[in-house]
Amino acid sequence: MRALARRMLAGELKPWELTFRIHRRYGHELPLTERLAELDDEYGMLEDGDGAIAQVDAEVTAEARRLAAHPTVPAEPTDPPS
């Protein structure tokens, strides 16, 4: 998730590509990415040339920044056993 968000912020993915990939992979089940799934639904309701696309793109960018900045939790303890 974070890697995809960072790729979008680096210009490697378009905002709609980020929402599409996140929505397809996680659906609406994961609270961390729920807003991106909702924004993917919004893209599906917009028509070509609709000025609202820029607004949705801006919201996706804000969510990508939030997701990219979200702290990670190590899968394994990093401290040696005492």
C-alpha positions as CSV (number, residue, x, y, z in Angstrom):
1,M,0.0,0.0,0.0
2,R,2.6,2.5,1.1
3,A,4.9,1.6,-1.9
4,L,2.0,2.2,-4.3
5,A,1.2,5.5,-2.6
6,R,4.9,6.5,-2.9
7,R,4.9,5.5,-6.6
8,M,1.9,7.7,-7.3
9,L,3.5,10.6,-5.4
10,A,6.6,10.1,-7.5
11,G,4.6,10.3,-10.7
12,E,4.9,6.7,-11.6
13,L,1.2,6.0,-11.3
14,K,-1.8,8.2,-12.0
15,P,-4.2,8.9,-9.1
16,W,-6.9,6.7,-10.7
17,E,-4.4,3.8,-11.1
18,L,-3.6,4.0,-7.3
19,T,-7.2,3.8,-6.3
20,F,-8.0,1.1,-8.8
21,R,-5.1,-1.1,-7.6
22,I,-5.9,-0.6,-3.9
23,H,-9.6,-1.1,-4.4
24,R,-9.1,-4.3,-6.4
25,R,-6.6,-5.7,-3.9
26,Y,-8.2,-4.7,-0.6
27,G,-11.8,-3.7,-1.4
28,H,-13.6,-1.8,1.3
29,E,-12.3,-4.1,4.1
30,L,-9.2,-2.3,5.2
31,P,-9.7,0.9,7.3
32,L,-6.3,2.2,6.3
33,T,-7.3,2.3,2.6
34,E,-11.1,2.6,2.8
35,R,-11.1,6.2,1.5
36,L,-9.0,5.2,-1.5
37,A,-11.6,2.5,-2.3
38,E,-14.4,5.1,-2.0
39,L,-12.5,7.5,-4.3
40,D,-12.1,4.7,-6.9
41,D,-15.9,4.3,-6.8
42,E,-16.2,8.1,-7.4
43,Y,-13.9,7.8,-10.4
44,G,-16.4,5.3,-11.8
45,M,-19.2,7.7,-11.6
46,L,-17.5,10.7,-13.2
47,E,-17.8,11.4,-16.9
48,D,-14.9,12.2,-19.3
49,G,-14.1,15.9,-19.3
50,D,-15.8,16.4,-15.9
51,G,-14.0,19.0,-13.9
52,A,-14.7,16.9,-10.8
53,I,-11.8,14.6,-11.9
54,A,-9.3,17.2,-10.7
55,Q,-11.0,17.3,-7.3
56,V,-10.9,13.5,-6.9
57,D,-7.3,13.5,-8.0
58,A,-6.5,16.1,-5.3
59,E,-8.2,13.9,-2.7
60,V,-6.4,10.8,-3.9
61,T,-3.1,12.7,-3.6
62,A,-3.9,13.8,0.0
63,E,-4.7,10.2,0.9
64,A,-1.6,8.9,-0.8
65,R,0.5,11.4,1.3
66,R,-1.3,10.2,4.5
67,L,-0.7,6.6,3.6
68,A,2.9,7.1,2.6
69,A,3.6,8.8,5.9
70,H,1.7,6.2,8.0
71,P,4.2,4.6,10.4
72,T,5.1,1.0,9.7
73,V,5.0,-1.7,12.4
74,P,7.8,-4.3,12.2
75,A,6.6,-7.8,11.5
76,E,9.2,-9.2,13.9
77,P,10.5,-7.8,17.2
78,T,13.8,-5.9,16.5
79,D,15.2,-6.1,20.1
80,P,17.3,-9.1,20.9
81,P,15.8,-11.4,23.5
82,S,16.9,-10.6,27.1
